[in-house]
């Protein structure tokens, strides 16, 4: 029987459970909350769109069942029809394998979004109240995450007492309360044992939190509550877990002892809301730790680099350029719309001409192509049809198969293969970072591509599109030969980074920004040790590849 751990929130949404920011893309193309990215990164699992349960999805399912006559004409109600649909969904998804073993999970974590008392979450809370009886008390545990505000040096427990009281009134009793240190009062007034109150104070790094939880006995509490000691775990899985624990401790210990820094500038459109780039910043953090460097990340609003800003706000203009020219590496991430794109291309041009390590992601990839067309091929009006639909020089175009009327969920989404050119094996840095494999897999989210009529001119001028789609028609990876590190990808490799398995393009970027020696060390290491973060079943491609060879089950790592 699967064990279920429900995580609820009180006082403030997002405390320890998630934050508001980017759209996170899964292997199957699901566009979800970035919370699922946190779960994938920390647990090293691969999730699907059905792991994200929303009110809209549930109501849609219930309405469809009603239209089919599944309810035999009964009046459809929140209880029992919606609450049953939620419970059935959780049970079904909990049995889906999420890692390389292909086995049904032993434990399923269910995050209850928002805070207790929100009107939006009421059907879900009632569903979970019923669910605890469906699966039985030995198979259900509730962890309540709450904030203890500090008022003039005194920690106040009343908000947590109130939210636990609300939770109990709704039929759910916490088995563990996670919050800062005030164990005795929380235990007394919230009806939980002192050993079940876990204090999570601010840490130097978020990667210390799992070890902090372990040191306070959370594993023992869960083992007792869920009878986890009775689970039959194969020896190889026990060893795998022990190895993960050792490596995690090494990461946290090493992170504290980093003294050499690497200065990265992120030139983006949404820097006012830094969580928009959550996966990008995590990729940089993971890579910096692997390279033995302390990450210093500076944020530059791309519009501040544009000439107009010199008269509108000279201080912003000069501050932005100062950060740009002093950076060890320049990163241009994804985005939509024309605003700030000229500033991004100013940054790209600087990185290309001054031999500064550069990484472009999605829009950054497309703008690297436009910048090259303008300043190397001398096509002065080169641009993207996203910015100017009637442009005479559409170097980047709208993909013909993508809908122009329905924008929601219609992009090119999910895990897709990229095939490297044969001659790239002898010189490409990015290919070495992927272990030298001919086929790599990354997640995509875009509507635009490099215009096919311009590809030959771009390649002949020195812009090497070394990675293409499985048909060899769509440009997906570019790299410059005579540059320390100038690489851009149409995909979003940041969605597949892991603390102990950093995203290859980001790892190479941070390494090159650190020093040529560090880059060389990481290239050699990746050739020997790189393992894709995806299950092998997700990387199967039984079709004709770009070179005309039929490959059954081709993957990134044989």
C-alpha positions in Angstrom: 0.0 0.0 0.0 1.3 3.4 -1.0 2.1 5.8 1.9 0.8 9.4 1.5 2.3 12.5 3.1 0.1 15.6 2.8 1.9 19.0 3.2 -0.4 21.9 4.1 0.4 25.5 4.7 -0.7 28.0 7.3 -0.3 31.8 8.0 1.5 32.5 4.7 1.4 30.7 1.4 4.8 29.6 0.0 6.5 29.0 3.4 8.7 26.0 2.7 6.4 24.7 0.0 6.7 26.9 -3.1 6.8 30.4 -4.5 5.3 32.4 -7.4 7.3 32.7 -10.6 8.2 30.8 -13.7 6.2 28.4 -15.8 7.9 25.0 -15.4 7.8 22.6 -18.3 7.7 18.8 -17.8 8.7 16.0 -20.2 5.2 15.5 -21.5 4.8 19.2 -22.2 2.8 20.0 -19.2 3.1 23.7 -18.1 3.0 23.7 -14.4 3.8 25.6 -11.2 7.5 25.8 -10.3 6.8 23.7 -7.2 7.0 20.6 -9.4 10.5 21.8 -10.4 11.5 21.9 -6.8 10.3 18.3 -6.4 12.1 17.1 -9.5 15.3 18.7 -8.5 15.4 17.7 -4.9 14.0 14.1 -5.3 15.6 13.4 -8.7 12.3 12.3 -10.1 10.6 12.9 -13.4 7.0 14.1 -13.2 4.1 14.5 -15.7 1.2 16.9 -16.2 -1.1 14.6 -14.1 1.1 15.2 -11.1 -0.3 18.7 -11.1 -3.9 18.7 -10.0 -5.9 21.9 -10.4 -9.5 23.0 -9.8 -10.0 23.5 -13.5 -8.8 20.0 -14.3 -11.0 18.4 -11.7 -14.1 20.3 -12.7 -13.5 19.6 -16.4 -13.2 15.9 -15.6 -16.4 15.9 -13.5 -18.4 17.8 -16.2 -17.2 15.4 -18.8 -18.3 12.4 -16.7 -21.7 14.1 -16.2 -22.1 14.6 -20.0 -21.3 10.9 -20.6 -24.0 9.9 -18.1 -21.6 8.3 -15.6 -23.6 9.9 -12.7 -26.9 8.4 -14.0 -28.6 11.8 -13.9 -27.8 12.6 -10.3 -27.2 16.2 -9.3 -23.5 16.8 -9.5 -22.2 18.2 -6.2 -18.9 19.2 -4.6 -19.4 16.3 -2.2 -19.2 13.6 -3.2 -18.5 14.0 -6.9 -15.7 16.6 -6.9 -14.0 15.3 -3.8 -14.2 11.7 -5.1 -12.6 12.8 -8.4 -9.7 14.4 -6.4 -9.1 11.3 -4.4 -9.3 9.0 -7.4 -6.8 11.3 -9.3 -4.3 11.1 -6.4 -4.6 7.4 -6.1 -4.1 6.9 -9.8 -1.1 9.2 -10.2 0.6 7.8 -7.0 1.1 4.5 -8.7 3.0 5.9 -11.8 6.8 5.3 -11.8 8.8 8.5 -11.5 12.4 7.2 -11.8 14.7 4.9 -13.7 13.6 1.8 -11.7 10.1 1.8 -13.3 8.7 0.7 -9.9 5.5 1.9 -8.3 6.5 4.5 -5.6 6.4 3.6 -1.9 5.6 7.1 -0.8 3.6 9.9 -2.4 3.9 13.5 -1.3 0.8 15.6 -1.8 1.2 19.4 -1.6 -2.0 21.3 -0.7 -1.6 24.7 -2.3 -2.3 28.0 -0.6 -3.2 28.2 3.0 -5.8 26.6 5.2 -9.0 28.6 5.0 -8.6 29.7 1.3 -11.9 29.3 -0.5 -10.1 27.9 -3.5 -8.7 25.0 -1.6 -11.9 24.0 0.3 -12.8 21.0 -2.0 -9.3 19.7 -1.8 -9.2 19.9 2.0 -12.5 18.0 2.3 -11.2 15.5 -0.2 -8.1 14.9 1.9 -10.2 14.6 5.1 -12.0 11.8 3.4 -8.8 10.4 1.9 -7.2 9.7 5.2 -9.9 7.2 6.0 -9.8 5.7 2.5 -6.1 4.7 2.8 -6.1 4.2 6.6 -4.2 6.0 9.4 -1.0 3.9 8.9 -0.8 5.1 5.4 -1.4 8.8 5.9 0.6 11.6 7.5 0.0 15.4 7.6 2.8 17.9 7.8 1.7 21.4 8.5 4.1 24.2 7.5 3.6 27.5 9.3 5.3 30.8 10.0 6.2 31.9 13.5 6.6 35.7 13.2 9.3 37.5 15.3 8.0 40.6 17.1 10.8 42.6 18.7 12.8 39.5 19.4 9.8 37.4 20.7 8.4 34.6 18.6 4.6 34.6 18.4 2.8 31.3 18.1 -0.8 32.6 18.0 -1.0 32.6 14.1 0.1 29.0 14.0 -2.3 28.1 16.8 -5.1 29.7 14.8 -4.3 27.9 11.6 -4.0 24.5 13.3 -7.3 25.1 15.0 -8.9 25.9 11.6 -7.3 22.7 10.1 -8.6 20.6 13.0 -12.0 22.1 12.5 -11.9 20.9 8.9 -11.1 17.4 10.0 -7.4 17.2 9.6 -4.9 16.9 12.5 -1.2 17.6 11.9 1.2 14.7 12.6 4.2 17.1 12.2 4.4 20.8 12.5 7.3 22.5 10.7 8.3 26.0 11.9 11.0 27.9 13.8 11.9 27.0 17.4 9.0 27.3 19.9 8.4 23.6 20.4 6.8 23.5 23.8 4.0 26.0 23.2 3.3 24.6 19.7 3.1 21.1 21.1 0.8 22.2 23.9 -1.6 24.3 21.9 -1.6 22.5 18.6 -2.1 18.9 19.9 1.2 17.4 18.6 4.1 15.9 20.5 7.3 17.9 21.0 9.2 15.4 18.9 6.7 16.2 16.1 7.5 19.9 16.1 10.3 20.6 13.7 12.1 23.9 13.7 13.4 25.2 10.3 15.3 28.4 10.8 17.1 30.4 8.1 20.1 28.6 6.7 23.1 29.8 4.7 21.9 27.6 1.8 18.6 25.9 1.0 20.6 22.7 0.4 21.2 22.5 4.2 17.5 22.2 5.0 17.1 18.4 4.3 20.0 17.7 6.7 18.5 20.1 9.2 15.2 18.2 9.0 17.0 14.9 9.4 18.9 16.1 12.5 15.7 16.9 14.2 14.3 13.5 13.8 11.7 13.9 11.0 12.6 10.6 9.5 12.0 8.7 12.8 8.6 10.4 13.2 7.6 9.4 9.7 8.9 5.9 10.1 6.7 5.4 13.1 3.6 7.0 11.7 3.7 5.3 8.4 5.4 2.0 9.4 8.1 2.7 6.8 10.4 0.1 8.5 8.2 -2.6 7.1 8.8 -1.7 3.5 10.9 -4.2 1.6 13.6 -2.1 -0.1 16.1 -4.0 -2.3 19.8 -3.7 -1.2 20.7 -1.8 -4.4 18.1 0.8 -3.6 19.4 1.1 0.0 22.9 1.6 -1.3 21.7 4.2 -3.9 20.0 6.1 -1.1 23.1 6.0 1.1 25.2 7.2 -1.8 22.8 10.1 -2.4 23.0 11.0 1.3 26.9 11.0 1.2 26.9 13.1 -2.0 24.4 15.6 -0.6 26.5 16.0 2.5 29.6 16.7 0.3 27.6 19.4 -1.6 26.6 21.2 1.6 30.0 20.9 3.2 31.7 22.1 0.0 29.3 24.9 -0.4 30.3 26.4 2.9 34.0 26.3 2.0 33.9 28.1 -1.3 36.0 31.3 -1.5 36.8 31.8 -5.2 33.9 33.6 -6.9 32.5 33.6 -10.4 30.6 36.7 -11.5 27.6 36.0 -13.9 25.4 38.7 -15.3 21.8 37.7 -16.3 20.4 40.0 -18.9 16.7 39.5 -18.8 13.3 41.1 -19.3 11.7 40.2 -16.0 14.4 40.9 -13.5 12.0 42.7 -11.2 10.5 39.3 -10.4 13.6 37.1 -10.0 11.5 34.0 -9.4 10.7 34.2 -13.2 14.2 32.7 -13.6 14.1 30.2 -10.7 15.3 27.2 -12.7 18.0 29.3 -14.4 19.4 30.5 -11.0 19.2 26.9 -9.6 21.2 25.7 -12.7 23.8 28.3 -12.0 24.0 27.4 -8.3 24.4 23.7 -9.0 27.1 24.4 -11.6 29.0 26.8 -9.4 29.2 24.2 -6.6 30.4 21.6 -9.0 33.1 24.0 -10.3 34.2 24.9 -6.7 33.1 28.6 -7.1 30.9 30.9 -5.1 28.2 32.3 -7.4 27.9 36.1 -7.7 24.8 36.7 -9.8 24.1 40.3 -11.0 20.8 41.1 -12.6 20.5 43.5 -15.5 17.2 44.7 -16.9 17.8 44.4 -20.7 16.0 47.7 -21.4 18.6 49.5 -19.3 21.3 48.7 -21.9 19.5 50.3 -24.8 20.5 53.8 -26.1 17.2 55.4 -25.1 17.9 54.8 -21.4 21.0 57.0 -21.6 18.7 60.0 -21.8 15.8 58.6 -19.8 17.8 57.4 -16.8 21.6 57.8 -17.3 22.3 56.2 -13.9 20.5 53.0 -14.8 22.1 53.0 -18.2 25.7 53.3 -16.9 25.1 50.9 -14.0 23.8 48.2 -16.4 26.8 48.7 -18.7 29.2 48.6 -15.8 27.9 45.2 -14.7 28.0 43.9 -18.3 31.6 44.8 -19.0 32.9 43.5 -15.7 31.1 40.1 -15.8 33.0 36.8 -16.1 30.0 35.4 -18.1 26.9 36.7 -19.8 23.6 34.8 -19.8 20.5 35.7 -21.9 17.5 33.6 -20.9 14.1 33.1 -22.4 11.2 35.6 -22.8 8.5 36.9 -25.0 7.9 40.1 -26.9 10.0 42.9 -28.3 10.6 44.9 -25.1 14.3 44.8 -24.1 15.5 42.6 -27.0 17.7 45.3 -28.4 19.5 45.5 -25.0 19.9 41.7 -25.0 21.5 41.9 -28.4 23.9 44.6 -27.1 24.9 42.1 -24.4 25.3 39.3 -26.9 27.4 41.4 -29.3 29.7 42.4 -26.4 30.1 38.7 -25.3 30.8 37.6 -28.9 33.3 40.3 -29.8 35.1 40.5 -26.4 35.4 36.7 -26.0 33.3 36.6 -22.8 31.6 33.2 -22.1 28.0 33.4 -23.3 25.0 31.2 -22.9 21.7 31.9 -24.7 18.4 30.1 -23.8 15.4 30.0 -26.1 14.9 33.8 -26.9 18.6 34.1 -26.1 19.3 31.6 -28.9 17.1 33.4 -31.4 18.6 36.8 -30.6 22.1 35.4 -31.0 21.1 34.5 -34.5 19.6 37.9 -35.2 22.6 39.7 -33.8 24.9 37.6 -36.0 22.8 38.3 -39.1 22.9 42.1 -38.4 26.5 42.5 -37.5 28.3 39.7 -39.4 26.1 39.2 -42.4 25.3 42.9 -42.5 21.5 42.3 -42.8 20.8 45.5 -40.9 17.0 44.9 -40.7 17.2 41.3 -39.6 14.8 40.5 -36.9 12.1 38.1 -35.7 8.5 38.0 -36.9 7.6 37.9 -33.2 8.7 41.6 -33.0 7.8 42.8 -36.6 5.5 40.4 -38.4 5.9 42.1 -41.8 9.7 42.4 -41.7 11.5 41.9 -45.0 14.3 40.0 -43.3 12.7 37.3 -41.1 15.7 35.5 -39.7 13.5 34.0 -37.0 10.0 33.0 -37.9 6.7 31.6 -36.4 6.7 27.9 -36.7 4.1 26.9 -39.3 2.5 24.1 -37.3 1.8 26.4 -34.3 -1.7 27.9 -33.9 -1.9 31.7 -34.2 -5.3 32.0 -32.7 -5.1 29.7 -29.6 -2.1 30.7 -27.5 -2.7 28.5 -24.4 -0.7 25.2 -24.5 0.0 25.4 -28.2 3.7 26.0 -28.2 6.3 23.3 -29.1 6.5 21.8 -25.6 8.1 19.0 -23.7 11.1 16.6 -24.0 12.6 16.5 -27.5 15.7 15.1 -29.1 18.6 17.1 -30.6 21.0 15.4 -33.1 24.6 16.6 -33.2 26.4 16.9 -36.5 29.0 14.2 -37.1 31.9 16.6 -37.3 31.0 18.3 -34.0 32.6 15.4 -32.1 36.1 16.7 -32.8 35.7 20.2 -31.5 32.3 21.0 -29.9 32.4 21.9 -26.2 28.7 21.5 -25.7 28.7 17.9 -27.1 31.5 16.9 -24.7 29.5 18.4 -21.8 26.7 15.9 -22.8 29.2 13.0 -22.6 30.1 13.1 -26.3 26.7 11.6 -27.2 25.2 12.0 -30.6 21.7 12.5 -29.3 20.6 14.7 -26.4 17.2 15.4 -24.9 16.0 18.7 -23.4 12.6 20.3 -22.7 11.3 22.9 -25.1 8.8 25.8 -24.9 8.7 28.1 -27.9 6.7 29.2 -31.0 9.5 30.6 -33.1 12.5 29.0 -35.0 15.4 30.1 -37.2 14.1 30.9 -40.7 15.2 28.0 -43.0 16.0 30.3 -46.0 18.8 32.0 -43.9 20.4 28.8 -42.5 23.0 28.3 -45.2 24.2 31.9 -45.2 24.5 31.8 -41.4 26.5 28.6 -41.4 28.8 29.7 -44.2 29.6 32.8 -42.3 30.7 30.8 -39.3 27.6 30.4 -37.1 27.6 26.7 -36.6 24.2 25.0 -36.0 25.7 21.8 -34.6 22.4 20.5 -33.2 19.2 20.0 -35.1 15.9 18.2 -34.5 15.3 14.5 -35.5 14.4 15.6 -39.1 17.4 17.8 -39.5 15.2 20.7 -40.3 15.0 22.8 -37.1 18.0 24.5 -35.7 18.4 23.8 -31.9 22.0 24.3 -30.8 24.6 26.8 -32.0 28.2 27.2 -31.1 31.2 29.3 -32.2 34.5 27.6 -32.9 36.8 30.5 -32.2 35.4 31.5 -28.9 36.1 30.4 -25.3 32.4 29.6 -24.8 29.6 30.9 -27.0 26.7 28.5 -27.0 23.0 28.9 -27.3 20.1 26.4 -27.2 16.5 26.7 -28.4 15.6 24.3 -25.6 15.3 25.1 -21.9 18.0 22.9 -20.3 17.5 24.6 -16.9 14.4 22.5 -16.4 16.5 19.4 -16.1 19.2 20.5 -13.7 19.9 18.6 -10.4 22.0 19.6 -7.4 24.3 16.6 -8.0 23.9 16.5 -11.8 24.0 20.1 -13.1 22.6 21.0 -16.5 25.5 20.5 -19.0 25.2 23.9 -20.9 25.1 25.7 -17.5 28.0 23.7 -16.1 30.1 24.5 -19.1 29.1 28.2 -19.0 30.0 28.6 -15.3 33.2 26.6 -15.8 34.3 28.8 -18.8 33.4 31.9 -16.8 35.7 30.6 -13.9 38.8 29.9 -16.0 39.9 27.9 -19.1 41.4 25.3 -16.8 38.2 24.7 -14.9 36.3 24.3 -18.2 38.8 21.7 -19.4 38.4 19.8 -16.1 34.7 19.7 -16.5 34.8 18.7 -20.1 37.0 15.7 -19.2 34.8 14.8 -16.3 31.5 15.0 -18.3 32.9 12.8 -21.0 33.5 10.1 -18.4 30.6 10.5 -16.0 27.6 12.3 -17.6 24.3 10.5 -17.0 21.0 12.1 -18.4 18.5 13.0 -15.7 15.6 11.4 -17.7 14.5 7.7 -17.5 15.6 5.7 -20.6 12.0 5.1 -21.6 11.5 8.8 -22.1 14.4 9.0 -24.5 13.3 6.5 -27.1 13.3 7.6 -30.7 12.4 4.8 -33.2 12.5 6.9 -36.3 14.9 8.1 -39.1 17.4 10.6 -37.7 19.0 13.5 -39.4 21.8 11.4 -41.0 19.3 9.0 -42.5 20.1 6.1 -40.2 17.2 4.3 -38.6 17.9 4.1 -34.9 15.6 2.0 -32.6 15.5 3.4 -29.1 18.3 5.9 -29.5 19.2 7.6 -26.3 21.6 10.1 -24.9 23.6 7.6 -22.9 24.3 4.1 -24.0 
